[in-house]
């Protein structure tokens, strides 16, 4: 789900940066991804199932049962009340470079949206709405936002644990930690309105610090960009994009792709109209 959403938003941005020339195949990437986003609308069924899963666990918790899942993705809800009492302690920029800061904020965000969704559902039921109608009326701004925040939290948490695992090579940890922190802050930045609304963030400096930290992490990763792309990119013959070849010869490869395009070195069918059969001067003037 996240992959589909990121591709849908970022492919147009890449197209603007790298030009939308057909030889870049960015249009093909967009066309290949569009069906994945439209099988059942904006993945609404998946998001509803996710929010229902969380609401069911909170119902179990209210009856005194511990919250525990096979993958441990919801275990933090056992500390639901303590998490909601937390606020963003304004650190310096270096503290935000650790993805644990984003992870704490995401746990609070999920708990806050979960509380709001429960309250919204109860209000709908008190107004006489049936269960289906109550859940339907609670999707926008509540259950849907809850599901998206929970999915992003799960991705960040799994990556955070992997990066800080002893099995991760020590020489790779600095770069991987920067990527983890950048993803956490970049994703969290989209939820700043809710973080301020709920009181987790306060004052303009908190929002500015998140933005400044994102820019600093981008600067630190800039020198590693080519190596990171080479790690995850498919081979050149599979990618088949002149601007993305590993040799970095962007303009040379782009010009070569233009020359190899069909009929690029042939005369157009109408060339004689401008050489042998020139129109009479004034013949094409407008008569209006």
Order of alpha helices (4+ residues) and beta strands (2+ residues): alpha-alpha-alpha-alpha-alpha-alpha-alpha-alpha-alpha-alpha-alpha-alpha-alpha-alpha
